[in-house]
Amino acid sequence: MSNNPVQFNEDNRCLARTRKGKSAFCQARKVTGKKRCRMHGGTNDGAPKGNKNAFKHGRYSREVIEKRKSVMKFKREFMELLRIIKNKDKEKPDLSLV
């Protein structure tokens, strides 16, 4: 037992790794309820859910992606129909039945 009045359990340590290797961890105490200390992002919760400040153009929003998929599906079906119509026009009429 050491003379240090503050005793750290191993489960109270920050899980951020140092540059010493894979087995070396940060020596600071982790933030309550988190896996990292305050210096390694334990206090940061990130952007709030539905953050409108991070919204730039909406190109990758769920609604736009679904709309883009449906438009591409319609385009594929239309192009297939066009191809079928063009192939029928190119077919030679069967004159042997006349």
Helices and strands as residue ranges (DSSP letters): G 10-12, G 38-40, H 62-90, G 95-97
